Amino acid sequence: MMSSSLGRRLVACLLNVSEARRKELVETVAKAALYNTKGLRRERTTVLNIFNDHDYNRSVITIVADIDSVREAVLCACETAYSLIDMRAHTGVHPCMGAVDLIPIYPLGEEVGVEDCVREAWAVAQGLTERVQGSSIFLFGWADSPLQRGLAQRRKEMGWFKKTPNLEAIQPDLGPQPQKRFGLTGIGAGPYVMNCNVTIDTQDMVLGRSIANAIRESTPGGLPGVQVLALPHEGAVEIACNVESVKRNPTDNLCGTEPWPSFSIGGELYCHAPASLITATVADLAGRQGVTTKGTALVGFTPFECKGFAELALSQGIAEFWKEQRKIRM
């Protein structure tokens, strides 16, 4: 799919909300990004995908908009999510801390830099604490200035990985002490992060954690940019990967035999581990223990797909693209 002028100022927000079992509720959140209170559609905004996971009780809504339109779209979706989701009643196997758990904003278009997304992330953080009384925010990635601590580090600092986080011990970056109803929301910016989940055909969490540890970026020989959790999922174990885009030089010797998909942000070259490499690596490690894989799920799109589908949706005036995407091929 060729780039067009429509795509030059696009950004993506992969909005993570702590609800998947009430799909109509999640669609209501998605539609709040697209339409104002009078039902009028916001310009230059589309929702490309809604990924629901019943066991995790978590959904990822892919909102793509022009840099000048994304702030209001995200704020309205979050306001709706806060009003409909009560963390005091939430259950699910995926760690989470907030009704709106995560708001990452990524550049897609050639005329948008990470700094532009940082500005929007800060504006969304400030706007939420003003418009939703009681909401609490932590910042991550490039939005966490000047430290630029990554999401995994910030989650660890906030107690996100604990089964029962202690909200009273948390010091948010914006807003009051986290309340049990709203919880804590992470807001960040940076180069695109893809989600790739590989399911292994076992219930052995010890094996799952060993595989997750082996492919994690921080492990010697791990995959660059890959952050991993092993989670029980539908009677098996899912190796759930956040695949961060990493800076690269044309001469870099990257893992695997196939080229890593690459793209440019502000003249800097970035790339990400291909899903096929993650799948093959997990399959190899599991296979050594006599365990097979059941499949791989991409939560949303690669950066290339996200931009291409957004250009298509906007050029054809499709706001609720998640209803159309299965009919369309790249």
C-alpha positions in Angstrom: 0.0 0.0 0.0 1.5 3.3 -1.1 1.9 6.2 1.4 -0.4 9.2 0.7 -0.7 12.7 1.9 -3.4 11.5 4.3 -0.8 9.5 6.2 1.9 12.1 6.7 0.6 13.5 10.0 -0.9 10.3 11.5 -0.3 9.0 15.0 -1.6 5.8 16.6 -2.9 5.2 20.2 -3.2 1.6 21.2 -5.6 2.2 24.1 -5.6 -0.7 26.7 -8.8 -0.9 28.8 -9.6 -3.4 31.5 -12.7 -5.0 30.0 -13.3 -7.6 27.3 -16.2 -9.7 28.4 -18.8 -6.9 27.7 -17.9 -6.3 24.1 -20.7 -3.7 23.6 -19.2 -1.7 26.4 -15.8 -1.8 24.7 -17.4 -0.7 21.4 -19.0 2.2 23.2 -15.5 3.3 24.3 -14.2 3.0 20.8 -17.1 5.0 19.4 -16.5 7.8 21.9 -13.2 8.3 20.1 -15.0 8.7 16.8 -18.2 10.8 17.6 -18.9 13.8 19.7 -21.8 13.9 22.1 -24.1 15.0 19.3 -23.2 12.0 17.2 -21.1 14.0 14.7 -18.0 12.2 13.5 -14.6 13.6 14.3 -12.5 14.5 11.3 -9.4 12.5 10.4 -10.0 9.8 13.0 -10.6 6.1 12.7 -10.6 3.0 15.0 -8.8 0.3 13.0 -9.2 -2.6 15.4 -10.6 -3.8 18.7 -8.8 -6.8 20.2 -10.8 -8.5 23.0 -9.3 -11.2 25.2 -11.9 -12.9 27.5 -9.4 -14.7 29.9 -7.3 -11.5 30.3 -10.5 -9.4 30.5 -8.6 -6.8 28.5 -9.1 -5.0 25.2 -6.8 -3.0 22.9 -8.5 -0.4 20.8 -6.3 0.9 17.9 -7.2 4.6 17.4 -5.4 6.4 14.5 -5.8 10.1 13.9 -4.1 13.2 12.6 -1.8 14.6 15.2 -4.2 17.6 15.6 -7.2 15.3 16.2 -5.8 12.5 18.4 -5.9 14.3 21.8 -9.7 14.8 21.9 -10.4 11.4 20.5 -8.3 9.7 23.1 -9.6 11.9 26.0 -13.3 11.2 25.1 -12.6 7.4 24.8 -10.9 7.4 28.2 -13.7 9.5 29.8 -16.2 6.9 28.6 -14.1 4.0 29.8 -13.7 5.5 33.2 -17.4 6.0 33.5 -18.2 2.4 32.5 -15.4 0.3 34.0 -15.1 -0.2 37.8 -11.8 -1.8 38.9 -13.4 -3.0 42.1 -15.4 -5.6 40.1 -12.6 -6.5 37.7 -11.3 -10.1 37.3 -8.8 -11.4 34.8 -5.5 -13.2 34.5 -3.6 -10.4 32.9 -2.0 -7.9 35.3 -3.6 -4.5 35.2 -4.0 -1.5 37.5 -6.4 0.9 35.8 -9.8 0.9 34.2 -7.9 2.6 31.4 -4.6 0.7 31.9 -2.4 2.1 29.2 -2.4 5.0 26.7 0.7 4.7 24.4 0.9 7.2 21.5 3.1 6.4 18.5 4.1 8.4 15.4 3.1 6.9 12.1 3.4 9.7 9.5 6.6 11.2 8.0 5.8 14.6 9.4 5.3 13.5 13.0 8.1 12.9 15.4 8.2 11.2 18.8 8.5 14.7 20.4 5.1 15.5 18.9 3.6 12.4 20.5 5.3 13.3 23.8 3.5 16.7 23.7 0.1 14.9 23.1 0.8 12.4 25.8 1.4 15.2 28.3 -1.7 16.9 27.2 -3.8 13.8 27.5 -2.4 13.2 31.0 -3.3 16.7 32.1 -6.6 16.6 30.4 -7.7 13.4 32.1 -6.8 14.6 35.6 -8.9 17.7 34.9 -11.9 16.0 33.2 -12.0 12.8 35.3 -11.8 13.8 39.0 -9.9 11.0 40.8 -7.9 9.7 37.8 -4.2 9.0 38.5 -1.4 8.9 36.0 2.2 7.6 35.6 4.3 8.4 32.6 6.6 6.1 30.7 8.9 6.1 27.7 9.8 9.4 26.1 6.9 11.0 28.0 8.7 10.3 31.2 11.0 13.3 31.0 13.9 13.5 31.6 14.5 9.9 32.6 12.6 8.2 29.8 12.1 5.1 31.8 10.6 2.2 29.8 7.2 0.7 30.4 8.5 -2.5 32.0 10.5 -0.5 34.5 7.7 1.9 35.4 5.3 -0.9 35.8 7.6 -2.7 38.2 8.1 0.6 40.2 4.3 0.9 40.4 3.7 -2.7 41.5 1.8 -3.6 38.3 3.2 -7.1 38.3 1.9 -7.9 41.8 -1.2 -9.9 42.1 -2.7 -7.3 44.4 -1.0 -3.9 44.0 -0.9 -1.7 47.0 -2.5 1.5 45.7 -1.7 3.4 48.9 2.0 3.0 48.3 1.9 4.4 44.8 3.1 8.0 44.1 1.5 8.9 40.7 3.1 11.5 38.4 -0.2 13.3 38.0 -3.4 13.2 40.0 -4.3 12.0 43.4 -3.5 8.8 45.2 -5.0 6.1 43.0 -8.6 5.1 43.9 -9.9 1.6 43.7 -12.5 2.4 41.1 -10.3 4.0 38.5 -6.9 2.5 39.5 -3.8 3.9 37.8 -3.3 4.7 34.2 0.0 4.7 32.3 0.5 7.3 29.5 3.5 7.3 27.3 5.0 8.0 23.9 7.8 6.5 21.7 8.4 4.6 18.6 5.7 2.0 17.7 5.3 -1.0 20.0 3.7 -4.2 18.5 2.1 -6.9 20.5 2.8 -10.5 19.5 1.5 -13.5 21.6 2.6 -17.1 21.0 0.6 -19.9 22.7 2.4 -23.1 23.7 0.4 -26.3 24.2 1.0 -26.8 27.9 -0.2 -25.6 31.3 3.3 -25.7 32.6 3.9 -22.1 33.8 7.5 -23.0 34.8 8.3 -23.8 31.2 6.4 -20.7 30.1 8.4 -18.5 32.3 11.7 -20.0 31.2 10.9 -19.4 27.6 9.8 -15.8 28.4 13.1 -15.2 30.2 15.1 -16.7 27.3 13.7 -14.4 24.7 13.5 -11.2 26.8 15.7 -8.4 25.6 17.4 -8.1 29.0 18.7 -11.7 28.8 22.0 -12.3 27.0 21.0 -13.7 23.6 17.5 -12.4 23.9 15.6 -10.6 21.2 16.2 -6.9 21.0 13.2 -4.8 21.9 11.2 -7.8 23.2 9.5 -7.6 26.7 7.7 -10.7 27.7 5.2 -12.2 30.2 4.1 -15.9 30.4 0.4 -16.1 31.3 -2.2 -18.8 31.7 -4.5 -18.6 28.7 -7.4 -20.7 27.6 -6.0 -23.9 29.1 -2.5 -23.3 27.8 0.3 -20.8 28.3 0.7 -17.6 26.3 4.1 -16.0 25.8 2.8 -12.4 25.6 5.4 -10.1 24.0 5.6 -6.3 23.7 7.8 -5.8 20.7 9.4 -2.4 20.9 10.9 -0.7 17.9 14.6 -0.2 18.3 17.1 2.1 16.7 19.3 0.4 14.1 22.2 1.1 11.8 22.1 -0.3 8.2 25.1 -2.5 9.2 23.5 -4.0 12.3 23.6 -7.8 12.4 20.1 -8.7 13.7 18.8 -12.0 14.9 17.2 -14.4 12.4 17.5 -15.0 8.7 14.8 -12.6 7.4 15.1 -8.8 7.3 13.6 -6.9 10.2 10.8 -4.5 9.1 12.2 -1.0 9.3 10.9 2.5 9.1 12.1 6.1 9.7 11.1 8.6 12.4 12.6 12.0 12.0 15.4 10.7 9.8 16.3 8.0 12.4 16.0 4.3 11.3 14.0 2.0 13.5 13.1 -1.7 13.2 11.2 -4.4 15.1 11.6 -8.1 15.5 9.3 -9.9 13.0 6.5 -12.0 14.5 7.8 -15.0 12.5 11.1 -14.8 14.4 9.4 -14.6 17.8 7.2 -17.6 16.8 10.1 -19.7 15.6 12.2 -18.9 18.6 9.4 -19.8 21.0 8.6 -23.0 19.0 12.3 -24.0 19.2 12.6 -23.5 22.9 9.3 -25.3 23.6 10.1 -28.1 21.2 13.2 -28.9 23.2 10.9 -29.9 26.0 8.5 -31.8 23.8 5.9 -29.0 23.7 4.4 -27.6 20.5 2.9 -24.2 19.7 -0.8 -23.6 19.1 -0.6 -20.4 17.2 0.4 -16.7 17.2 -1.8 -13.7 17.6 -0.9 -10.1 16.6 -2.8 -7.6 18.8 -3.5 -5.1 16.1 -1.0 -4.5 13.4 2.6 -4.0 12.5 3.6 -0.3 12.1 3.4 -0.7 8.3 0.0 -2.3 8.4 -1.3 0.3 10.9 -0.3 3.2 8.7 -1.6 1.6 5.5 -5.0 0.6 6.9 -5.4 4.1 8.4 -4.8 5.7 5.1 -7.3 3.4 3.5 -9.9 4.0 6.2 -9.5 7.8 6.1 -9.5 8.0 2.3 -12.8 6.0 2.2 -14.3 7.8 5.1 -14.6 4.6 7.3 -14.7 5.5 11.0 -15.5 2.1 12.4 -12.9 0.2 10.4 -12.7 -2.7 12.8 -16.0 -3.8 11.3 -14.5 -3.7 7.8 -10.9 -5.0 8.1 -11.7 -8.6 7.5 -13.1 -7.8 4.1 -9.9 -6.0 3.0 -6.5 -7.3 2.2 -3.3 -5.2 2.2 
